[in-house]
Amino acid sequence: MTTESLWTYRAGVFGDESLSVIGFDVEATDGKIGSVDEESNVVGDSYVVVDTGFWIFGKKVVLPASTVTRIDPQERKVYVARTKDEIKDAPEFDDATYKASAYRDDLGGYYGRFPVI
């Protein structure tokens, strides 16, 4: 998977440009992991920041747009193609650096090694 495609929504997943997913629940392949705290819909640089709440002690995680498989506006849910453990083991979120290219490269290297589901 190329770096740009990692940070791009899959075809048909994000069709409504006016839709904000902030506040939507996030479902991994094996259950709920939290809710969307922040989003970016910039072409080639799209992602969601998920507040995991109690699941991993109030931490946040960044999920590249390519991990999102479906958005359900009626249920207010975002579905991702990663397990809870895969998300938990991702590079540590840091408020000060999560938008920096070095962190994004680390995150891209981590998520880029998984097969596209």
Secondary structure, 3 states (H helix, E strand, C coil): CCHHHHCCCCCCCCCCCCCCCCCCEEEECCEEEEEEEEEEEECCEEEEEEECCCCCCCCEEEEEHHHEEEEECCCCEEEECCCHHHHHCCCCCCCCCCCCHHHHHHHHHHHHCCCCC
